Amino acid sequence: MPPLLKGAVLGLSIAAPVGPIGLLCIQRSVTNGRWAGLVCGLGAATADAFYGAVAAFGLTAVSNTLLRVQTPLQLFGGLFLVYLGIGTLRQRPASQAARLENSPHLPRLFASTGLLTLANPMTILSFGAVFAGLGLGTESAGFSGAFSLVLGVFLGSAVWWCILSSVAAALGSRLTATRLRVVNLLAGMVILTFATWQLAAFGKRWL
């Protein structure tokens, strides 16, 4: 299997499980349209590609630095999830035209989901384990092969976010304002649950 295709399969498998980023992508797509959800997903795909590059190119110094600051990153990620969860709970539905017109600033959506994904440095361990288990990286594939792997990770992840945001946006366009409000409330509560779990994990490190 070519390195590009291997990376695409890996990126798709990492992006597909629904977590806080997936939930944000769905909620943004439903309430603000496909582009808002897709941009959210592309922020996460870029962060995945960064961690994939660290694993593929064997950037040990970067990996060690990220793991050393794992605890403060975990705190930052948990608090950021609290902020996003509360914001989602408070978001009021509007008409379809108003939703598209008042869509959040796309670069801000991209940056926020990218930072949230980067705030989970344990992802690099997953990439490292998978790359090592499959014999991937610069030692086995050379620089061009490692680059193709990283590009494949981004493309595979991006394909998933494109599919997810398109499906969610299509469903959202058919929902009434009342049902959109229910979506926001459910999404906000689940995001706050993720935040509680992450902050609890942070607290255990200090016990």
C-alpha positions as CSV (number, residue, x, y, z in Angstrom):
1,M,0.0,0.0,0.0
2,P,1.5,3.4,-0.9
3,P,2.4,5.7,2.0
4,L,-0.2,8.3,1.0
5,L,-2.9,5.7,1.2
6,K,-1.6,4.3,4.5
7,G,-1.7,7.8,6.0
8,A,-5.2,8.4,4.7
9,V,-6.5,5.3,6.3
10,L,-4.7,6.2,9.6
11,G,-6.1,9.8,9.5
12,L,-9.6,8.6,8.8
13,S,-9.5,6.0,11.6
14,I,-8.2,8.7,14.1
15,A,-10.8,11.3,13.1
16,A,-13.9,9.0,12.9
17,P,-14.5,8.3,16.6
18,V,-16.9,10.9,17.9
19,G,-15.4,13.0,20.7
20,P,-15.7,16.7,21.6
21,I,-14.3,17.8,18.3
22,G,-16.7,15.6,16.3
23,L,-19.6,16.9,18.5
24,L,-18.5,20.5,17.8
25,C,-18.3,19.8,14.1
26,I,-21.8,18.4,14.1
27,Q,-23.3,21.2,16.2
28,R,-21.7,23.9,14.1
29,S,-22.8,22.2,10.9
30,V,-26.4,21.9,12.1
31,T,-26.7,25.5,13.5
32,N,-24.4,27.5,11.1
33,G,-24.1,25.4,7.9
34,R,-21.7,23.0,6.3
35,W,-18.8,25.4,5.9
36,A,-18.7,26.2,9.6
37,G,-18.6,22.5,10.5
38,L,-16.0,21.7,7.8
39,V,-13.7,24.5,9.0
40,C,-13.9,23.1,12.5
41,G,-12.9,19.7,11.3
42,L,-10.1,21.0,9.2
43,G,-8.6,22.7,12.3
44,A,-8.5,19.2,13.9
45,A,-7.1,17.6,10.8
46,T,-4.3,20.1,10.7
47,A,-3.5,19.3,14.4
48,D,-3.6,15.6,13.6
49,A,-1.2,16.1,10.7
50,F,1.2,18.0,13.0
51,Y,1.2,15.1,15.5
52,G,1.6,12.7,12.5
53,A,4.6,14.7,11.4
54,V,6.2,14.5,14.8
55,A,5.8,10.7,14.8
56,A,6.7,10.2,11.1
57,F,9.9,12.3,11.2
58,G,11.0,11.1,14.6
59,L,11.1,14.6,16.1
60,T,12.0,13.3,19.6
61,A,12.8,16.8,21.0
62,V,9.3,18.1,20.0
63,S,7.6,14.9,21.4
64,N,9.5,15.1,24.7
65,T,8.6,18.8,25.1
66,L,4.9,18.2,24.4
67,L,4.8,15.3,26.9
68,R,6.6,17.5,29.6
69,V,3.8,20.1,29.3
70,Q,1.1,17.5,29.1
71,T,-0.4,18.5,32.5
72,P,-0.9,22.2,31.8
73,L,-2.1,21.4,28.3
74,Q,-4.7,19.1,29.9
75,L,-5.9,21.9,32.1
76,F,-6.1,24.3,29.2
77,G,-8.0,21.8,27.2
78,G,-10.5,21.1,30.0
79,L,-11.1,24.8,30.6
80,F,-11.5,25.5,26.9
81,L,-14.1,22.8,26.7
82,V,-16.0,24.4,29.6
83,Y,-16.0,27.7,27.7
84,L,-17.2,26.0,24.5
85,G,-19.8,23.9,26.3
86,I,-21.3,27.0,28.1
87,G,-21.3,28.9,24.8
88,T,-23.1,26.1,23.1
89,L,-25.7,25.9,25.8
90,R,-26.4,29.6,25.5
91,Q,-26.6,29.6,21.7
92,R,-30.1,30.5,20.5
93,P,-31.4,29.1,17.2
94,A,-32.4,31.5,14.4
95,S,-33.8,31.3,10.9
96,Q,-31.7,29.5,8.2
97,A,-30.7,32.8,6.6
98,A,-29.8,34.4,10.0
99,R,-27.8,31.3,10.9
100,L,-25.7,31.6,7.8
101,E,-25.3,35.4,8.1
102,N,-24.3,35.2,11.7
103,S,-22.0,32.2,11.3
104,P,-18.9,32.4,13.6
105,H,-15.7,33.8,12.1
106,L,-14.3,30.8,10.2
107,P,-10.6,31.5,11.0
108,R,-11.6,31.6,14.7
109,L,-13.4,28.2,14.4
110,F,-10.3,26.7,12.6
111,A,-7.9,28.0,15.3
112,S,-10.1,27.0,18.3
113,T,-10.5,23.4,17.2
114,G,-6.9,23.1,16.2
115,L,-5.8,24.3,19.6
116,L,-8.2,22.0,21.3
117,T,-6.8,19.0,19.4
118,L,-3.2,20.1,20.1
119,A,-4.1,20.4,23.8
120,N,-4.3,16.6,24.0
121,P,-0.6,15.6,23.6
122,M,-1.4,11.9,24.3
123,T,-2.5,11.8,20.7
124,I,1.2,11.8,19.8
125,L,1.6,8.5,21.7
126,S,-1.1,7.0,19.6
127,F,0.6,8.1,16.4
128,G,3.9,7.0,17.6
129,A,2.6,3.5,18.5
130,V,0.7,3.1,15.3
131,F,3.7,4.3,13.2
132,A,6.1,2.0,15.0
133,G,3.7,-1.0,14.8
134,L,3.3,-0.6,11.1
135,G,6.9,0.1,10.5
136,L,6.3,3.6,9.2
137,G,8.5,6.7,9.4
138,T,11.7,8.1,8.0
139,E,13.7,5.0,8.7
140,S,11.5,2.7,6.6
141,A,10.1,5.1,4.0
142,G,12.6,7.9,3.6
143,F,11.8,11.6,3.7
144,S,9.4,11.5,0.7
145,G,7.6,8.5,2.2
146,A,7.2,10.2,5.6
147,F,5.9,13.3,3.9
148,S,3.4,11.3,1.9
149,L,2.2,9.6,5.2
150,V,1.6,13.0,6.9
151,L,-0.2,14.3,3.8
152,G,-2.3,11.2,3.8
153,V,-3.2,11.7,7.5
154,F,-4.4,15.2,6.7
155,L,-6.4,14.1,3.6
156,G,-8.0,11.1,5.3
157,S,-9.0,13.2,8.3
158,A,-10.3,16.0,6.0
159,V,-12.4,13.6,4.0
160,W,-14.1,12.4,7.2
161,W,-14.9,16.0,8.3
162,C,-16.2,16.9,4.9
163,I,-18.6,13.9,5.0
164,L,-19.7,14.6,8.6
165,S,-20.3,18.3,8.2
166,S,-22.2,17.8,4.9
167,V,-24.6,15.2,6.5
168,A,-25.1,17.2,9.6
169,A,-25.8,20.4,7.7
170,A,-28.3,18.6,5.5
171,L,-30.1,17.4,8.6
172,G,-29.9,20.8,10.3
173,S,-31.6,22.6,7.4
174,R,-34.7,20.5,8.0
175,L,-34.9,21.1,11.8
176,T,-37.2,23.6,13.4
177,A,-35.9,26.3,15.8
178,T,-37.2,24.2,18.8
179,R,-35.3,21.1,17.6
180,L,-32.2,23.2,17.0
181,R,-32.4,24.4,20.5
182,V,-32.5,20.8,21.8
183,V,-29.5,20.0,19.7
184,N,-27.6,22.9,21.2
185,L,-28.6,21.9,24.8
186,L,-27.6,18.3,24.2
187,A,-24.3,19.2,22.6
188,G,-23.5,21.7,25.3
189,M,-24.1,19.1,28.1
190,V,-22.0,16.4,26.4
191,I,-19.1,18.9,25.8
192,L,-19.3,19.9,29.5
193,T,-19.2,16.1,30.3
194,F,-16.0,15.8,28.3
195,A,-14.6,18.9,30.1
196,T,-15.4,17.4,33.5
197,W,-13.7,14.1,32.6
198,Q,-10.6,16.0,31.4
199,L,-10.4,18.3,34.5
200,A,-10.9,15.3,36.8
201,A,-8.0,13.5,35.1
202,F,-6.0,16.7,35.6
203,G,-7.0,16.7,39.3
204,K,-5.9,13.1,39.8
205,R,-2.3,14.1,38.9
206,W,-2.2,16.3,41.9
207,L,-3.7,13.9,44.5
